[in-house]
Amino acid sequence: MPRTTAYALAGIELGQARLLPRSAVSLPQAPLPTARPSTADQPTAASTKHRPVSQGTAAEGWLERGAALPAADPTLVARPISQRRKAIYGTSYLIERLADAAATVASRFPGSVVWAGDLSSVHGGDLKGHKSHNSGRDADLSFFMRDTSGRPAESARFIPIEPSGRTRSGLWFDVERNWVLVEALVADTGTTHVQWIFIADHLRAMLLEHAEALVAQGLASADSVKRAKRVLRQPSKSSPHADHYHVRVYCDLADRLEGCVDDRPRHAWAPDHSEAIKHEVNGLLPFLASAPSDEFRYAVQRLVRIGDKRAVRPLKRLTSHPDPAVRALALDAVDFLNEVRTPAAWRSWRALDGGAGE
């Protein structure tokens, strides 16, 4: 079942007090109820009128108006199995970052193709075989391989690579092209920032050894290697990822303000959007004084989605409010923001540790 969402709340400007009518605002301790778009509507990044929106966490969230991988890109191609599963949707900024990285490899090594496995379904939510991929910010990618004579050997299959760097079928992990892909993904573009590239430890070691050799020759930046050391990781809660990459990007600012939740940690080079979040929170706090109105309940839900602890003190004062519904909602919100407990209806807004993989 797809998760109910705050789809109808997009675009509300609290600073101008343009709030929804009473019938559109959720009740305490309940998800904000709206209908999903039709599953027949499957927009692409190029054709969608409204941008995709990532909501909630990578493991418990969903996706609104998901954008499809571009069908005409010769360097980034969806695997047939993922096309059949309709798991080729994501945020526009994830897809653009993947396309740019694939194009970078192809510019250095003409004919190179990155095969994209599962991203998310068009509306996100649980995807069979995965612990994440819920909110349009995750993507599985193939490794670049070479055959025994050293020629590129592209394949849409995800083939396990042994510690020797070789597959059982005789292909080899192409460390040179794989490093170019990783380097392009971790590069600072000023917009989209990669949080994780999940990969098995033995392949991570190969990539970093190669990269450090390039730094010694002046052919790679030490900063890229430093970032790769932080981003490349064998996940602790899923398969080791010896047959493909799993890339995850941070929420962009627009999604963050709509309730997109990044799992921990935040790398030092990735912006935390603190000023924009502070501005949003300051616009919501005055509505807490209107308890027990619909505006109050909406503000609490929004503050929970943003997850900013500046709301704790004014919410805590409401835990002694004469209205029992206000007290209950305020207590839930305080405990949630202080990470004491997570009400079931708000599970999507709780960040996980960074070990979540597939």
C-alpha positions in Angstrom: 0.0 0.0 0.0 1.4 3.4 -0.9 1.8 5.7 2.1 -0.6 8.6 2.5 1.2 11.9 2.1 1.0 15.7 2.5 0.8 16.0 -1.3 -2.0 18.6 -1.1 0.1 20.8 1.2 2.8 21.7 -1.3 3.1 25.4 -2.0 1.6 26.7 1.3 3.2 29.9 2.3 2.9 30.1 6.0 4.6 33.5 6.2 1.6 34.9 4.4 -0.8 32.8 6.5 -2.3 31.2 3.3 -3.5 28.1 5.1 -5.7 25.2 3.9 -9.4 25.0 4.7 -10.4 23.2 7.9 -11.3 20.0 6.0 -7.8 19.7 4.5 -5.9 19.7 7.8 -4.9 16.5 9.5 -6.2 15.4 12.9 -3.7 15.0 15.8 -1.3 12.0 15.6 -2.5 11.1 12.1 -0.7 11.4 8.7 -1.8 14.3 6.5 -4.5 12.6 4.3 -4.5 13.1 0.5 -4.8 10.9 -2.6 -1.8 9.9 -4.6 -1.5 10.9 -8.3 -2.7 8.2 -10.6 -0.2 5.5 -11.3 -1.0 5.9 -14.9 0.7 9.3 -14.8 4.5 8.6 -15.0 6.2 11.9 -15.9 9.8 12.1 -17.1 12.4 14.7 -15.9 11.9 16.6 -19.2 8.1 16.5 -19.4 6.8 16.9 -15.9 5.2 20.2 -15.2 5.9 20.0 -11.4 9.2 19.0 -10.0 9.6 15.6 -8.2 9.6 15.8 -4.4 11.3 13.4 -2.0 9.5 13.0 1.3 10.5 11.3 4.5 13.6 9.1 4.9 15.2 6.8 2.3 13.9 3.7 4.1 10.4 4.9 5.2 9.5 7.7 2.8 8.0 8.1 -0.7 8.2 10.1 -3.9 5.9 12.6 -5.5 5.8 13.1 -9.2 8.9 10.9 -9.7 11.0 11.6 -12.8 12.1 8.7 -15.0 15.6 7.9 -16.1 16.0 9.5 -19.6 15.3 6.9 -22.3 17.6 8.5 -24.9 20.8 8.8 -22.9 23.4 6.4 -24.4 25.7 6.7 -21.4 23.2 6.0 -18.6 20.8 3.1 -19.5 18.2 1.5 -17.3 18.6 -2.3 -16.9 15.8 -4.2 -18.6 14.8 -5.9 -15.3 14.5 -2.4 -13.6 12.4 -1.2 -16.5 10.1 -4.1 -16.1 9.8 -3.5 -12.4 9.1 0.2 -13.1 11.8 1.1 -10.6 13.4 3.8 -12.7 12.2 6.9 -11.0 13.8 9.4 -8.7 14.3 13.1 -8.0 15.4 15.2 -10.8 18.6 16.1 -9.0 19.6 12.5 -8.4 19.0 11.6 -12.1 20.9 14.7 -13.3 23.9 13.8 -11.0 24.0 10.2 -12.3 23.7 11.4 -16.0 26.5 13.9 -15.5 28.8 11.3 -13.9 28.1 8.7 -16.7 28.8 11.4 -19.3 32.1 12.2 -17.6 33.2 8.6 -17.9 32.1 8.4 -21.5 34.0 11.6 -22.3 37.2 10.0 -21.0 36.5 6.5 -22.3 34.2 6.7 -25.3 31.6 3.9 -25.5 31.4 3.5 -21.8 27.9 2.8 -20.4 26.6 2.9 -16.9 23.8 0.5 -16.4 21.3 1.8 -13.8 19.5 -0.8 -11.7 16.7 0.1 -9.3 16.0 3.6 -8.3 12.5 4.0 -6.9 9.0 3.4 -8.1 7.1 6.4 -9.6 5.5 7.2 -6.2 8.3 5.7 -4.1 7.4 3.6 -1.0 8.6 0.1 -0.3 10.4 -1.6 -3.2 10.7 -5.4 -3.2 14.2 -6.6 -2.4 15.3 -3.3 -0.9 15.5 -1.8 2.6 15.6 1.7 1.2 15.0 3.2 -2.3 11.7 4.6 -0.9 12.1 8.3 -1.6 13.8 8.8 -5.0 17.3 9.5 -3.7 18.9 6.0 -4.1 20.2 4.3 -7.3 22.0 1.0 -8.0 24.7 1.3 -10.7 26.8 -1.3 -12.5 30.5 -1.6 -12.2 32.8 -1.1 -15.2 34.4 -4.4 -16.2 37.2 -5.6 -18.6 37.7 -9.0 -20.2 40.8 -11.1 -20.0 42.4 -9.2 -22.9 41.8 -5.8 -21.3 38.9 -4.7 -23.5 35.8 -3.0 -21.9 33.1 -5.6 -21.2 29.9 -3.7 -20.4 27.0 -5.8 -19.0 23.5 -5.1 -17.7 24.1 -7.9 -15.2 25.3 -7.2 -11.6 28.1 -9.8 -11.3 29.8 -10.4 -8.0 33.5 -9.6 -7.9 35.8 -11.6 -5.7 38.6 -10.1 -3.5 41.0 -10.8 -6.4 39.1 -8.3 -8.5 37.9 -11.0 -10.8 34.5 -12.6 -11.4 34.0 -16.3 -11.7 33.3 -15.8 -15.4 36.7 -14.2 -16.0 35.9 -10.5 -16.1 37.9 -8.0 -14.1 36.9 -4.9 -12.1 38.0 -1.9 -14.2 39.5 0.2 -11.5 40.4 3.0 -13.8 37.0 3.7 -15.2 35.3 2.9 -11.9 37.5 5.6 -10.2 36.5 8.2 -12.8 32.8 7.4 -12.0 33.3 7.7 -8.3 35.4 10.9 -8.6 32.6 12.4 -10.7 30.0 11.5 -8.2 31.8 12.9 -5.2 32.9 16.1 -7.0 31.6 19.4 -5.6 29.0 20.7 -8.1 27.6 23.2 -5.7 24.2 21.6 -5.9 23.6 17.8 -5.4 25.8 16.1 -2.9 26.3 12.3 -2.6 26.0 11.0 0.9 27.0 7.3 0.3 28.3 5.0 -2.3 27.8 1.6 -0.9 30.4 -0.9 -2.1 32.2 -4.0 -0.7 35.4 -3.3 1.3 37.7 -5.1 -1.1 36.6 -3.0 -4.0 36.7 0.2 -1.9 40.3 -0.6 -1.2 41.1 -1.1 -4.9 39.6 2.2 -5.8 41.3 4.2 -3.1 44.7 2.6 -3.8 44.4 3.5 -7.4 43.2 7.1 -6.5 46.1 7.7 -4.1 48.5 6.6 -6.8 46.9 9.2 -9.1 47.3 11.9 -6.5 51.0 11.1 -6.2 51.3 11.6 -9.9 49.3 14.9 -9.8 46.5 13.3 -11.8 43.8 13.4 -9.1 42.9 15.8 -6.3 43.6 14.9 -2.7 40.2 16.4 -1.9 38.4 13.9 -4.1 40.2 11.0 -2.4 39.3 12.4 1.0 35.7 12.6 0.0 35.7 9.1 -1.5 37.1 7.7 1.8 34.1 9.1 3.6 31.5 8.2 1.0 32.6 4.7 -0.1 31.3 2.3 2.5 30.4 -1.3 2.9 26.9 -1.2 4.5 26.4 -2.8 7.8 22.8 -3.8 7.4 22.6 -5.4 4.0 24.7 -7.3 1.4 28.3 -6.1 1.1 27.6 -4.8 -2.5 30.3 -6.7 -4.3 28.2 -6.7 -7.6 27.1 -3.1 -7.9 27.2 0.4 -6.5 24.4 1.9 -4.4 24.4 5.7 -4.6 22.4 7.9 -2.2 22.2 11.7 -2.4 21.2 14.2 0.3 17.9 16.0 0.1 18.1 19.3 -1.8 16.9 22.4 0.0 13.5 22.5 -1.6 12.8 18.9 -0.6 14.3 19.4 2.9 11.7 22.2 3.5 9.0 19.8 2.3 9.9 17.1 4.8 12.7 15.2 3.1 14.8 13.6 5.8 18.5 12.8 5.5 19.9 9.9 7.4 23.0 10.5 9.5 25.7 11.6 9.1 26.1 14.9 7.2 29.5 15.2 5.5 31.3 18.5 6.3 31.2 19.6 2.6 27.4 19.1 2.2 25.4 22.2 3.2 23.0 21.8 6.1 20.6 24.5 4.9 20.5 25.8 8.4 19.5 29.4 7.6 16.7 28.4 5.3 15.4 25.9 7.9 15.6 28.5 10.6 13.6 30.9 8.5 11.0 28.2 7.9 10.8 27.2 11.6 10.5 30.9 12.7 7.5 31.2 10.3 5.8 28.2 11.9 6.3 28.9 15.6 3.7 31.8 15.9 1.0 29.3 14.9 1.6 27.3 18.0 -0.1 30.1 19.9 -3.3 29.3 18.1 -3.8 25.9 19.7 -6.2 24.0 19.3 -6.8 25.4 15.8 -6.2 23.6 12.5 -3.4 26.0 11.9 -1.8 24.8 15.2 -2.1 21.2 14.1 -0.7 21.9 10.7 2.3 23.8 12.2 3.1 20.9 14.6 3.0 18.4 11.7 5.3 20.7 9.7 7.8 21.2 12.5 7.9 17.4 13.0 8.7 16.9 9.3 11.4 19.5 9.4 12.8 18.0 12.6 14.3 21.2 14.1 14.7 21.2 17.9 14.1 24.9 18.2 10.5 24.0 18.3 10.9 21.9 21.5 10.6 24.7 24.1 7.4 26.3 22.8 5.9 22.8 22.2 6.8 21.8 25.8 4.8 24.7 27.2 1.8 23.2 25.4 2.1 19.9 27.2 0.1 21.4 30.1 -2.6 22.9 27.8 -6.2 22.5 29.1 -7.2 20.7 25.8 -6.2 17.0 26.1 -5.8 16.7 22.3 -3.3 19.7 22.3 -1.4 18.1 25.2 -1.2 14.8 23.5 0.0 16.2 20.2 2.5 18.5 21.9 3.9 15.7 24.0 4.3 13.5 20.9 6.1 16.2 19.1 8.4 17.0 22.0 9.3 13.3 22.5 9.8 12.9 18.7 12.1 16.0 18.3 14.1 14.9 21.4 14.4 11.4 19.9 12.7 9.8 23.0 10.1 7.9 21.0 8.6 7.9 17.5 4.8 7.8 17.2 3.8 5.3 14.5 2.3 8.0 12.2 5.6 9.9 12.2 8.0 7.0 11.5 8.8 8.4 8.1 10.3 11.5 9.6 12.9 9.8 11.8 16.4 9.7 10.5 18.3 6.4 10.7 22.0 5.8 11.1 24.1 5.8 7.9 24.4 2.0 7.8 21.2 1.3 5.9 21.9 -0.2 2.5 19.6 -2.2 0.3 
